[in-house]
Amino acid sequence: MASLRESESLYKKAFIRRCQNLRKAENEVDLLGDQVDILLRLIEKVYLILNQQTPVLQQYSDVSEILRLIKEQVAVLSTPPKKLDTSSDV
């Protein structure tokens, strides 16, 4: 009986530890998501400012290329991710 209680206690502690680790990971993911949103807004602002200066910057091909790349990335990152299909056809 004591062995059973000891095993139960061990499994309960492991379960609690895993739950705590999952909560910690969820908080970290939330923080990273917030940071991504902040950086995306910053990149969008940089793009808008550079885009306003396009006539002046056209003489610099590198800047035009960077501006094009920023525009592509902002478009990609602004698109909401596709939801995964969790239904199974099996």
C-alpha positions as CSV (number, residue, x, y, z in Angstrom):
1,M,0.0,0.0,0.0
2,A,2.9,2.4,0.9
3,S,4.5,1.7,-2.5
4,L,1.2,2.5,-4.3
5,R,1.0,5.8,-2.4
6,E,4.6,6.6,-3.2
7,S,4.0,5.9,-6.9
8,E,0.8,8.0,-6.9
9,S,2.7,10.9,-5.2
10,L,5.5,10.6,-7.7
11,Y,3.1,10.7,-10.7
12,K,1.2,13.6,-9.1
13,K,4.4,15.6,-8.7
14,A,5.4,14.9,-12.3
15,F,2.0,15.9,-13.5
16,I,2.1,19.2,-11.6
17,R,5.6,19.9,-12.9
18,R,4.5,19.3,-16.5
19,C,1.5,21.6,-16.0
20,Q,3.7,24.3,-14.7
21,N,6.1,23.9,-17.6
22,L,3.2,24.1,-20.1
23,R,2.0,27.3,-18.4
24,K,5.5,28.8,-18.6
25,A,5.9,27.8,-22.2
26,E,2.5,29.3,-23.0
27,N,3.5,32.6,-21.4
28,E,6.8,32.6,-23.4
29,V,4.9,32.0,-26.6
30,D,2.5,34.9,-25.8
31,L,5.5,37.2,-25.1
32,L,7.2,36.2,-28.4
33,G,3.9,36.8,-30.3
34,D,3.7,40.3,-28.8
35,Q,7.3,41.0,-29.8
36,V,6.6,39.8,-33.4
37,D,3.5,42.1,-33.5
38,I,5.6,45.1,-32.3
39,L,8.4,44.4,-34.8
40,L,5.9,44.0,-37.6
41,R,4.4,47.4,-36.8
42,L,7.9,48.9,-36.8
43,I,8.7,47.3,-40.2
44,E,5.4,48.6,-41.6
45,K,6.3,52.1,-40.4
46,V,9.8,51.9,-42.0
47,Y,8.2,50.7,-45.2
48,L,5.7,53.6,-45.2
49,I,8.4,56.2,-44.6
50,L,10.7,54.7,-47.3
51,N,7.8,54.4,-49.7
52,Q,7.0,58.1,-49.3
53,Q,10.6,58.8,-50.3
54,T,10.5,56.5,-53.4
55,P,11.2,59.3,-56.0
56,V,14.3,60.4,-54.1
57,L,15.5,56.8,-53.5
58,Q,15.0,55.5,-57.0
59,Q,18.5,56.4,-57.9
60,Y,19.7,53.8,-55.3
61,S,18.9,50.3,-56.7
62,D,19.8,48.7,-53.4
63,V,17.3,50.8,-51.5
64,S,14.6,50.0,-54.1
65,E,15.3,46.3,-53.7
66,I,15.2,46.5,-49.9
67,L,11.9,48.4,-50.1
68,R,10.5,45.6,-52.4
69,L,11.6,42.9,-49.9
70,I,10.1,44.8,-47.0
71,K,6.8,45.1,-48.8
72,E,6.8,41.4,-49.6
73,Q,7.5,40.4,-46.0
74,V,5.0,42.8,-44.5
75,A,2.4,41.3,-46.8
76,V,3.3,37.8,-45.8
77,L,3.5,38.5,-42.1
78,S,0.2,40.5,-42.1
79,T,-1.7,37.5,-43.5
80,P,-3.3,35.5,-40.8
81,P,-1.9,31.9,-40.6
82,K,-3.9,29.1,-42.1
83,K,-5.7,26.9,-39.6
84,L,-4.5,23.4,-39.5
85,D,-7.0,20.8,-40.6
86,T,-7.3,18.6,-37.5
87,S,-10.0,16.3,-39.0
88,S,-8.7,12.9,-40.0
89,D,-9.8,11.0,-43.1
90,V,-8.8,7.6,-41.7
